[in-house]
Amino acid sequence: MRKLSIVTALLLCSAGLVAAQETGRKQNPATDQNRTTNRQNQNANQDQANRNATTDRTTQEVRESVGRSSTSGANSSRGLESHIVACLTVENQGEVEIAKMASQKASNAEVKSFAQQMVKDHSAFLEKLNRLNLGEARSTATDAAATARADANTKADRTNPPSTKSDVSTTATDANRRSTTTGQVGSSGDHGDYSQLTQIKQEMGKQCVQSAQRELGQKQGKEFDKCYIGSQVGAHMHMVDALTVLSRHTSGELQQAINDGLETSQQHLEHAKQIAKQLEGSSDSGADRSSSASERKSFDKANAGNPNKNN
């Protein structure tokens, strides 16, 4: 009987606790609402954190992509400039080789002096080309601009985060598309193309020098002088035009070197034209003297049998 009383008392206590809890819930309905609100706030905060993390990853991918494309673009620019320098080197080496030949073989003192000046000036330009340090300033500026753009995109994304997962996916897709498109510019294949073009240019330069030396080697005296100076007029007309165009597509130290070379080439062109006129005038004078002597000889022969005819 005593055990039964104890069990009954325990059951009554449990029933009382349950009733008290039910009564508490009925008396405090705001408690459940608060719990629901807290859970919603926690979920919203978690969603925002997820969106921020996704935005950070996307921005980082964009920055890395822009950095790669910037590096590739800078490398491509340096590759182009190196190719330009290589072409100019070939042209000037050819001028030096032909001028050395002319300085030894020319019969006219003015032509010989001109050839010696060509050796000096074109050798100085070759040294200037060899001292160039290409592309470093441009690469630094490009990287800084790329970083600034990435930082601006990060701030914009934080201010207006994507509202749904689909928006985030769209942003990432767009970033990847921009990365792919930008990466196509200045790809590593460009360097191979420049290398091939440089090699072809070098072969062409050697071939041109050999042809010029072979042709000039067949000339002697005044004929050599006229042939060499005539070739120099044509060569420097070509060089002036080439340097004028190259100056529009370069910058920095290389552009300055090209402009200096352009000024020197213009001076060489005018000098060569002056010598060509002198050689032409000398040739005409010689022809006139030869013609006069021939006419005088014919006149004397015709009047040899008439001693009374006045000369």
Order of alpha helices (4+ residues) and beta strands (2+ residues): alpha-alpha-alpha-alpha-alpha-alpha-alpha-alpha
